[in-house]
Amino acid sequence: MVEFCDRVIAYTAGFDAPALLADRMRYDATLRNLELIGEAASRVPPDLRERAPEMPWRLVIGTRNRLAHGYLGIEPETVWLIATDGVPRLRDQLMALLAAST
């Protein structure tokens, strides 16, 4: 999940929402990695999820499902907010979780 977060952060760095949307390949790569974050989250064992209730597991998985199944219904502004606000916060939470488990 951290690797996919890093990719989203890298893909959106130096861009604003209109510029990201104009770069279709970058935008598509961002969407794909947002999906992969959710897919990876869905594979985290339930016992680990229970030990980290502060993590937004359902939201991350739900976002993946919405992106994967409702691709054309996702507003670019929503993708932008998830990529530039939600993903960095999620990455920080994941890093804290990893640090606490070592």
VOBA-1610 file (N, C-alpha, C; in pm, whole numbers, padded with zeros to 5 digits, always signed):
BEGIN
Met+00082-00119+00000Met+00000+00000+00000Met+00087+00125+00000Val+00195+00120+00075Val+00285+00236+00081Val+00343+00265-00057Glu+00384+00161-00127Glu+00441+00180-00260Glu+00339+00246-00354Phe+00216+00202-00350Phe+00114+00262-00435Phe+00086+00406-00394Cys+00088+00434-00265Cys+00074+00573-00217Cys+00188+00658-00272Asp+00309+00604-00263Asp+00425+00678-00314Asp+00410+00710-00462Arg+00357+00616-00538Arg+00339+00640-00680Arg+00237+00752-00705Val+00125+00747-00633Val+00024+00852-00649Val+00084+00988-00615Ile+00157+00994-00507Ile+00220+01120-00465Ile+00318+01168-00572Ala+00397+01078-00626Ala+00494+01115-00730Ala+00423+01159-00858Tyr+00318+01089-00895Tyr+00248+01121-01020Tyr+00179+01256-01014Thr+00139+01300-00896Thr+00066+01426-00885Thr+00155+01543-00844Ala+00278+01515-00807Ala+00370+01621-00763Ala+00393+01722-00875Gly+00382+01849-00842Gly+00407+01955-00938Gly+00290+01982-01032Phe+00179+01916-01011Phe+00062+01935-01094Phe-00049+01999-01013Asp-00139+02068-01081Asp-00265+02106-01020Asp-00371+02018-01086Ala-00495+02028-01040Ala-00599+01939-01091Ala-00617+01948-01242Pro-00627+02068-01300Pro-00645+02073-01446Pro-00526+02014-01523Ala-00405+02039-01476Ala-00287+01985-01544Ala-00283+01833-01536Leu-00321+01779-01421Leu-00325+01633-01407Leu-00428+01574-01502Leu-00543+01633-01508Leu-00649+01583-01596Leu-00608+01593-01743Ala-00534+01695-01777Ala-00490+01713-01916Ala-00386+01609-01957Asp-00312+01558-01859Asp-00212+01454-01886Asp-00279+01319-01864Arg-00346+01270-01968Arg-00430+01150-01955Arg-00353+01029-01903Met-00231+01010-01948Met-00156+00894-01903Met-00126+00904-01753Arg-00086+01021-01709Arg-00058+01042-01567Arg-00185+01026-01484Tyr-00294+01082-01533Tyr-00423+01072-01464Tyr-00464+00924-01453Asp-00454+00851-01563Asp-00490+00710-01561Asp-00400+00630-01467Ala-00272+00662-01465Ala-00179+00594-01373Ala-00215+00625-01228Thr-00257+00747-01203Thr-00300+00785-01068Thr-00423+00705-01028Leu-00521+00700-01117Leu-00642+00621-01089Leu-00608+00475-01062Arg-00522+00419-01145Arg-00486+00278-01128Arg-00422+00253-00993Asn-00335+00342-00951Asn-00269+00321-00821Asn-00363+00346-00705Leu-00461+00433-00721Leu-00564+00447-00619Leu-00643+00317-00606Glu-00673+00254-00717Glu-00740+00124-00714Glu-00653+00021-00644Leu-00524+00021-00675Leu-00433-00077-00615Leu-00420-00058-00464Ile-00427+00065-00418Ile-00425+00089-00273Ile-00544+00019-00210Gly-00661+00037-00269Gly-00782-00026-00215Gly-00779-00177-00226Glu-00727-00227-00336Glu-00716-00372-00354Glu-00623-00431-00248Ala-00511-00365-00225Ala-00418-00412-00122Ala-00483-00406+00016Ala-00559-00301+00042Ala-00627-00289+00172Ala-00726-00402+00192Ser-00793-00443+00084Ser-00891-00552+00097Ser-00825-00685+00129Arg-00696-00694+00106Arg-00623-00818+00132Arg-00552-00820+00268Val-00563-00709+00341Val-00508-00707+00478Val-00595-00799+00564Pro-00533-00892+00633Pro-00611-00985+00715Pro-00699-00912+00817Pro-00820-00964+00840Pro-00912-00899+00934Pro-00852-00875+01073Asp-00769-00967+01122Asp-00712-00948+01255Asp-00620-00827+01259Leu-00547-00802+01150Leu-00461-00684+01145Leu-00546-00557+01136Arg-00651-00563+01056Arg-00741-00447+01047Arg-00800-00413+01183Glu-00837-00516+01258Glu-00894-00495+01392Glu-00792-00433+01487Arg-00666-00464+01469Arg-00561-00407+01554Arg-00527-00264+01516Ala-00578-00218+01402Ala-00553-00081+01357Ala-00686-00014+01320Pro-00774+00005+01420Pro-00906+00061+01390Pro-00902+00207+01346Glu-00791+00275+01370Glu-00778+00415+01328Glu-00758+00430+01178Met-00725+00320+01112Met-00706+00321+00967Met-00842+00322+00898Pro-00855+00398+00794Pro-00985+00405+00724Pro-01003+00290+00624Trp-00997+00168+00672Trp-01000+00051+00585Trp-01122+00052+00492Arg-01240+00070+00549Arg-01363+00065+00469Arg-01366+00175+00364Leu-01319+00293+00401Leu-01317+00405+00308Leu-01221+00377+00192Val-01104+00325+00223Val-01004+00295+00119Val-01056+00186+00025Ile-01113+00082+00082Ile-01168-00027+00000Ile-01288+00022-00080Gly-01373+00102-00018Gly-01488+00157-00087Gly-01449+00248-00202Thr-01343+00325-00182Thr-01293+00412-00289Thr-01246+00328-00406Arg-01177+00222-00377Arg-01131+00131-00484Arg-01250+00077-00561Asn-01352+00033-00490Asn-01469-00023-00556Asn-01538+00081-00643Arg-01547+00200-00593Arg-01611+00306-00669Arg-01530+00340-00795Leu-01400+00346-00780Leu-01314+00373-00896Leu-01322+00260-00998Ala-01317+00137-00950Ala-01314+00023-01040Ala-01448-00001-01110His-01557+00024-01040His-01688-00010-01096His-01768+00110-01144Gly-01727+00229-01103Gly-01799+00348-01146Gly-01707+00450-01207Tyr-01608+00401-01280Tyr-01499+00483-01332Tyr-01547+00612-01396Leu-01647+00605-01482Leu-01690+00724-01554Leu-01770+00820-01466Gly-01813+00774-01350Gly-01892+00859-01262Gly-01810+00931-01157Ile-01681+00918-01160Ile-01594+00980-01061Ile-01552+01118-01112Glu-01580+01218-01033Glu-01541+01354-01070Glu-01390+01371-01058Pro-01327+01434-01154Pro-01182+01456-01146Pro-01141+01533-01019Glu-01225+01623-00973Glu-01193+01698-00851Glu-01186+01604-00730Thr-01273+01502-00731Thr-01271+01403-00622Thr-01142+01323-00627Val-01104+01282-00746Val-00978+01209-00762Val-00862+01295-00713Trp-00863+01422-00750Trp-00757+01515-00709Trp-00748+01524-00557Leu-00862+01539-00491Leu-00861+01550-00344Leu-00813+01422-00279Ile-00856+01310-00330Ile-00810+01182-00275Ile-00659+01170-00293Ala-00611+01201-00413Ala-00469+01184-00445Ala-00380+01279-00368Thr-00424+01402-00349Thr-00335+01502-00290Thr-00357+01527-00142Asp-00471+01483-00089Asp-00499+01501+00053Asp-00509+01366+00124Gly-00594+01280+00072Gly-00617+01151+00137Gly-00498+01058+00133Val-00434+01047+00019Val-00323+00952+00005Val-00204+00988+00093Pro-00161+01115+00097Pro-00049+01145+00188Pro-00082+01116+00335Arg-00206+01145+00376Arg-00245+01114+00514Arg-00247+00963+00537Leu-00300+00888+00439Leu-00301+00743+00450Leu-00160+00688+00458Arg-00071+00742+00377Arg+00069+00696+00380Arg+00129+00718+00518Asp+00104+00834+00577Asp+00155+00861+00712Asp+00100+00760+00812Gln-00027+00728+00801Gln-00087+00630+00891Gln-00027+00491+00871Leu-00006+00455+00745Leu+00056+00326+00718Leu+00198+00318+00773Met+00273+00425+00756Met+00411+00426+00807Met+00411+00413+00960Ala+00318+00480+01026Ala+00307+00469+01172Ala+00270+00327+01213Leu+00179+00267+01138Leu+00138+00129+01166Leu+00256+00033+01148Leu+00332+00052+01041Leu+00449-00033+01019Leu+00554-00014+01128Ala+00576+00110+01168Ala+00675+00137+01274Ala+00632+00073+01407Ala+00503+00076+01434Ala+00453+00021+01559Ala+00458-00131+01561Ser+00456-00192+01443Ser+00453-00338+01437Ser+00592-00401+01427Thr+00696-00317+01426Thr+00832-00373+01420Thr+00900-00369+01553
//
